[in-house]
Amino acid sequence: MKRSDLRKILIIGSGPIVIGQGCEFDYSGVQAVKALKSLGYEVVLVNSNPATVMTDPDRADRTYIEPLTVDYLHEVIRRERPDAILPTLGGQTALNLAMELEKRGVLKRYRVELIGAKAEAIERAEDRNLFKEAMRDIGLDMPRSGSAHSLAEAEAIAKTIGSWPLIVRPGFTLGGTGGGIAHNAEEFARIVTGGLEASLNHEVLVEESLIGWKEYEMEVMRDKAGNAVIVCSIENMDPMGVHTGDSITVAPILTLTDREYQAMRDDSIKVLEKIGIETGGSNVQWAVNPENGRRIIIEMNPRVSRSSALASKATGFPIAKIAALLAVGFTLDEITNDITGKTLACFEPSLDYIVVKIPRFAFEKFHGASTTLGTQMKSVGEVMAIGRTFKQAYLKAVRSLEAPLKYHHAETYDPWFKRELEEIEAFRKWLGQFRLATKNAENAKTSSDSPHPEPLCELCDLCGNKGDEEMSSLIRQAKVFGFSDKEIAEAIGSDEITVRTKRQELGIRPEFGEVDTCAGEFEAVTPYYYSYYSLAAENAENAKTECPLRSLRTLRQKHKIMILGGGPNRIGQGIEFDWCCCHAAFSLRKRGYEVVMVNSNPETVSTDYDTSDKLYFEPLTFEDVMEIYDREKCDGVIVQYGGQTPLNLAAKLEKAGAKIVGTSPNDIALAEDRDFFRELVAEVGMKQPASGIAHSIEDARRIAKEIGYPVLVRPSFVLGGRGMAIVYRESELDSYVSEAVAASEGKPILIDKFLEHAIELDVDAVSDGETTMIGAILEHIEAAGCHSGDAAAITPPVNLSDKTIAEVKRYTEIFAKRLHVVGLMNLQLAVKDGEIWMIEVNPRASRTVPFVSKATGIPLADLGALAMVGEKLPLPPRIEPPSALASLGGYVPRSHPSSDRLRGSLRSGDTLPIPRSPNYYCVKEAVFPYVKFPGAKITLSPEMKSTGEVMAIDPDRFGAYYKSQIACGSPLPKSGNVFLSVRDEDKPRVAELAAKLKELGFGIYATLGTSTYLWGHGIESKAAFRISRGRPNAIDLMRKGEIQWVVNTSESDGEASGDSVQLRSAAVATGVPVTTTLAGFAAAVAGLAEDCAESSVYSLQEYHTGNR
Amino acid sequence: MNYSEKWKVERERKAYLALADGTVFHGVAFGAKKDALGEVVFNTGMCGYQEILTDPSYAGQFVTLTPAEVGNYGINAEDIESRKLFLSGLVIGDLTAPSNWRSEKSLDDYLKENGVPGIYGVDTRALTLHLRDHGNQKAFLYVGERGMGNGEREAVAKAREWEGLDGQDYAAKVTCEKGYEFKTGLTGLTRLSGDMSTDPKNPVNLVNPVKRIVCYDFGVKTNILRSLASWAKVTVVPAKTPAEEVLKMKPDGVFLSNGPADPAAVTYAIENIKKLLGPLPIMGICLGHQLLSLACGAKTGRLKFGHHGCNHPVKNLATGHVEITSQNHNFAVLPETVPDCLEVTHINLNDNSIEGVRHKTLPAFSVQYHPESCPGPHDSKYLFDEFRKMVLAVQNV
């Protein structure tokens, strides 16, 4: 039963997207907020990540976008006085914070109860020794191991275990940060040292290696009455030794007999009981020796985890929602299974399909980092695919990846999977012989005695004599195997469209299965589908009773819009786009449209079964999307919200008869057409950096000389800033061109004039084709040249004159009209010496849309979606169902500062003014995964490298910046020593800032050159050697704890550059904040000077309504 | 491996399962090359195909397994649930080769050795939905044993002509010929399965069991015997053994096993149970549960498509605890016919059907589901311990 003694519940989010903690916790948070609010609880939410659906102001009652630190949470608790905290839905971050709040006595002081998991239970699950003891108590086998707080202790443990390799795992970290596998004493010392530093409690576990063992997971739900169910069992295709986040995983478990499975089930439940998880979901991980079945417990997570998100999507069982309900007193047999609508949540889902998850990596972004998979997670996203066989699911997942993956992932895996993959390879090859056979068949007709080896004879027969029927069987078989039209085309030397046409002519179309939690035993009411091909298609005709037909009947009167999601998260295309897709779904559904969502990313809110009317968990490829479009008879498809993935499909979909709603694919393409765009910019009368295309090194040198250094160079064939660089002199250009040309097989290189020291702007706007409305202008804190996804930015802008702002607004309108933008649009501009330069226009959703919406309260993505289906701007800032609008006589103003501003101009029928929030500033700051890639070059460049972002709001602009640094995990020190190593051109400005730091009581260390310069300007500083020149150098100082902040702006070629890489890596490794741009340094110093550390917290709702 | 041959066979899909309602599902033959008649049922358990194959309760049935891949962990000697295979045939989606340290042979070879036909490549989801909507069906499985003159039409006709399971005494077909002592307990398996029958806080004497239980074999599963043998000497007797003979053996309790087909057809057993009820403590499982209920005056009827799976939530009405249970039955005790002498102890949370009864005055209880699991969760193994307590209590009176 629902607990009535609780009134207000605080939910802690997981903060920015980092490796090991992705957007799956937005998905779980959204479910929990929804569940708790529907029960009448008041929900307070804290999260620093603006690109989350959970932080939308209409989700929780009070939403705090504040840094996820104990201090800020303390502030929120003091203000809100919640009765309880639910810490199990925000990943390890939330769990760690809850523990910290408990330890500091905050919970006791404000009488806040931890629900979902008690502190003792969390402690028992997370503390290696307590866990080990508990597991021994219930008779479970454990790897031989010990925990150490120093290298010496660790070495002693290694000696007792007595064999290499050894696994080193730090306690209390995210996604195994700092862990590793040591094969010898030297490696061991290095990994242990790193692990001790990464661990919050300065502890590492050293254990016997289980490398090569099979790895399994069970997702368990337990209620306070002691009822427990296994929601999902997962088998890792990669063996032990590869982080489960980096493994290809399969659900359900395939290689255990019932006896072994049930024994694992019994023990998994026992683990929860022993640890003391009274309510909620936990993930229990097991290793099994493939030789003899010896089973060892690896770990358990006393919270909703990455695997739970996957398990929810794989089974249809909403783990996070149920966990929230259990936490407030319900038992499993009191909760209905949403999928069937009549059975209960107290059951174990039965799968009649196979689910495969494949991680997506981004090694290409981190030059110099090791690409070997190990115990430290490195993937940045994942895809999930569902099929009726393993092969179907696996091949679907491979094509969902949008990145090359060899059919073989790791070196060793289970023989079962190995065999499956070999069959896939063999079938591919065999299919490939088809073309050869066709040719030979033609030859055979002319010369009957030409020899054909098996199996070609049979194939000759097949295509030569039998015609369509055999052809049909062959294509069907290839489809059942799991190959896409495109892969079949590649194998037989044809093209995708030909194969598709032939296939459809032969009547070979996919079946659609439902994720129904019960293997068909009960009728499902939630439409959640996957496609499959079946060998025996005729069955489908006379036996099909699937749900789609029913839904088609009941919902046909509605207009049906398909939304294409973004596929796997990757650097440059992440949760922000999923946020846009979700908002399109929300707003269109509110207006009575039927929404069909297609996506392959299990971490997302868009793939929650109740975000859309119908969910298709399918690869975002032309073939898969078009089959759904045809089947659903959609009225239109939105391609501009899911990032580059759906945009790449737009033209093909349109050609095949799909109606693209919003800006036409042609106009989107035009914006990227260099020549057209250059002309357009000139016509409008705007400036654009000079540019040229180089086909050879001579070309490049000539063009660069003509337009003048520095120049921005990039290969012509990549998007998203891959391979972009700024070069300052010819020597750099030469080395870039020689590398880039080698990589791009002679494709040309684009060279643009780089505007040095310009202010870069991002403008997000929405247009209906006539009226254009600006969401916000974002001013980058870093100077132009840093990828806009990596740059810190502030809104409203602080360094722009009213005249410039008016100009920006005018240009935005012009480009919206000229590119016939219907939907969202993003402009990237640079301002230098009062002049506005055009960098690029993207007529689609941009990464900053959610941030802008959080900052201003304007629901840009919602407005864009409605504009795309033909509604006219201006629209109200809050989307209501049409009935409500009608009854109120159209748009009704609300007490909303931005809406007041909107209304003023809405009435005038003109473009909306730029919302300038008078009483607060919002800063967005990027979060980088360098800590996972030791050795990678740490530098902000035109190539995007951040995995996520945080937002900070404060009445003061410097305060907002200061807060953003805390939020992104590298808080600036309030005292201590700063190490300065800067470029010559930065020195004058650095001297001013250094003087200010001195006044604030900081000590200054600098490289010899910088130090000399500072002394020359009367600033006392201690000199340290350059890393390459001698010792003690900055790294030695950092190790000794002498340095609290590193400012390093040198990044040109040569010796200094090598030093920078080492310096920054060392800083990241030791947790010392690094500032790599002059602008960032200046903002930070200003923040410190204003003593912003004293800032207080307000909810987003208060900011938006002006009630702060 | 000669892939082209394999794929050619698969492409042709010469085997088919013809249902009495005229629907035909095509696939590829495996296992024994023997055409067969039977009733088609589906089982939604995600693993445990070996236990399902060897469960005598499936006599006369084609089992459709809903999991996507079958065969993946092979076949081993430990997980066999009876002395031979009684089912009519196996229907699956995809057949794969084994990967498990205990695997001794492939599923294909095992079916061949035991003379049971199989068909794979069937869209088992479509078949399952068909059975869900239209009920279990009589069917003919054609795997090419001999020619079919009129092909599919002839197969459908054969399915229609078959007498089916209703009113058939299949227990008599699967029961042992002679009584025997069951020897092995669970001890040999504890490494893998956890100790299924004993509570560590309440150990029982495994070495010298003092109790004797007579088990009526209507198609008993080995794990039931193992579970009982962990605290008792178990004598297995044929289904038709008269009650008098059992009483002469002076056992401490009687166990009524699971078994196939229609309980109402096993009239001799019902009569025997009536005689044993009272003098001896009785526990029944599945068919045994239905027979006990019939002996007490309840009636049984056919469910539309039965309960076959490992994920059915059953609520213990006494404790409120929910057990995830293993189920396999087409017939059930009709709720409105439960006599006053019986108390319903367990219900199925999916459809509220009766899952367990207890006699209000006499020492007897039974459950419709399978506390011995194999396959399925071990949540209900406590019932064997309850039986032990019942046996002890009766003796102490």
Interface residues (C-beta under 8 A of the other chain):
Chain A: A225 G226 N227 V229 S233 P252 I253 L254 T255 L256 T257 D258 R259 E260 Y261 Q262 A263 R265 D266 D267 N289 P290 E291 N292 G293 L332 D333 T343 L344 C346 F347 E348 P349 S350 L351 D352 Y353 I354 G387 R388 T389 F390 D414 P415 W416 R419 E420 E423 A426 F427 W430 E454 P455 E458 S473 L474 Q477 E511 G513 C518 A519 G520 E521 F522 E523 S534 L535 A536 E538 N539 A540 N542 A543 K544 T545 E546
Chain B: M1 Y3 S4 E5 W7 K8 E10 R11 E12 R13 T23 V24 F25 H26 G27 V28 F42 T44 G45 M46 C47 G48 Q50 E51 T66 P67 A68 E69 N72 Y73 N76 E78 D79 G93 D94 T96 A97 P98 S99 N100 W101 R102 G121 V122 D123 T124 R125 A126 L127 T128 L129 H130 R132 D133 L189 L192 S193 G194 G309 C310 N311 H312 P313 K315 G320 H321 V322 I324 L349 N350 S373 C374 P375 G376 P377 H378
